[in-house]
Amino acid sequence: MVLPVELQGIFRDEIYEFEMEKRMPYVTSIERMAEEKGREEGREEGREAERSTLLEIISDGLVKKFGAAGKRLAARVRKCRDIARLKAINRALITAKNSKEVESALVEET
């Protein structure tokens, strides 16, 4: 049901007063679903930000440590969507003596 615009503010105020009197906030199922959707979107944005940061760190490390070979490998790593895999690749990069060691970690992880 949609209220006319002039009644929406009045209704909102009355609900607020009722909630304060009863100390019982009213949250509709639609509001709860919207809140959950917002939380999930926030978690997804957080995961994507973490993935982006890991990719930047790994790419920079590969290029600085292994030059052109690292750059080629970084292009393959960028296709990885799994954060746990990217963390494993980053750990391998820390101790790797050559790009093949990181590449084998990438192959093991995919």
Secondary structure, DSSP 4 states (H G I P E B T S, - for coil): ----HHHHHHHHHHHHHHHHHHT-----HHHHHHHHHHHHHHHHHHHHHHHHHHHHHHHHHHHHHHHHHHHHHHHHHTT---HHHHHHHHHHHHH-SSHHHHHHHHHHH-
